[in-house]
Protein backbone atom coordinates (compact mmCIF):
# COMPACT_ATOMS: atom_id res chain seq x y z
CA UNK A 1 0.00 0.00 0.00
CA UNK A 2 2.66 2.47 1.11
CA UNK A 3 5.03 1.48 -1.72
CA UNK A 4 2.36 2.01 -4.38
CA UNK A 5 1.53 5.42 -2.89
CA UNK A 6 5.23 6.28 -2.91
CA UNK A 7 5.49 5.19 -6.55
CA UNK A 8 2.54 7.39 -7.52
CA UNK A 9 4.03 10.29 -5.54
CA UNK A 10 7.38 9.90 -7.31
CA UNK A 11 5.65 9.75 -10.68
CA UNK A 12 3.70 12.93 -9.90
CA UNK A 13 6.89 14.63 -8.70
CA UNK A 14 8.64 13.62 -11.93
CA UNK A 15 5.75 14.97 -14.00
CA UNK A 16 5.69 18.25 -12.06
CA UNK A 17 9.44 18.69 -12.62
CA UNK A 18 9.00 18.03 -16.35
CA UNK A 19 6.02 20.40 -16.44
CA UNK A 20 8.01 23.13 -14.69
CA UNK A 21 10.91 22.75 -17.13
CA UNK A 22 8.42 22.84 -20.01
CA UNK A 23 6.88 26.08 -18.75
CA UNK A 24 10.31 27.66 -18.26
CA UNK A 25 11.38 26.53 -21.74
CA UNK A 26 8.20 28.00 -23.25
CA UNK A 27 8.82 31.30 -21.46
CA UNK A 28 12.42 31.42 -22.70
CA UNK A 29 11.34 30.57 -26.25
CA UNK A 30 8.61 33.22 -26.22
CA UNK A 31 10.92 35.91 -24.77
CA UNK A 32 14.15 35.03 -26.59
CA UNK A 33 13.30 36.46 -30.07
CA UNK A 34 12.57 39.87 -28.52
CA UNK A 35 15.88 39.85 -26.65
CA UNK A 36 17.67 38.76 -29.81
CA UNK A 37 16.02 41.60 -31.74
CA UNK A 38 16.99 44.17 -29.08
CA UNK A 39 20.53 42.75 -28.97
CA UNK A 40 20.87 42.99 -32.77
CA UNK A 41 19.62 46.59 -32.71
CA UNK A 42 21.99 47.42 -29.85
CA UNK A 43 25.06 46.09 -31.66
CA UNK A 44 24.38 47.85 -34.96
N, C-alpha and C positions, 0 to 999 in steps of 0.2 A: 504493500500500500504506500508506504513512505517512499520507497525507491521509485515507484511510478510517478508519484507527485514530484519528486526531485527531477526526474527525467523531463516531465512536462515543463517544470520551472526553468530548467536549463535551456530547453528548446525555445521557450518564450523569451528568455534573456538573449539568446543568440539572435532571434528574429528582431528584437528591439535594437540590438547593436547594429545589425545590418540595416534596419530601417533608419536609424540615426545617421549612419554613414551615407545612406542614399539621399536623405534630406540635405545633409551638408554638401554632398556632391552636386545636387540640383541647384542649391544656392550659389555655389562657386561657378557652375556652368552658366547660370543666368546672369551673374554679376560680372564674370570675367570679360566678355566682349566689350562692355562699357569701359572697364579699366584699361583694356588693350587699346581702345580708341583714344582715350584720354592720354595714355602713355605715348602713342604714336604722334598725337598732336603736340605733346609737350617736348618731344625730341626733335621735331621739325624746325 
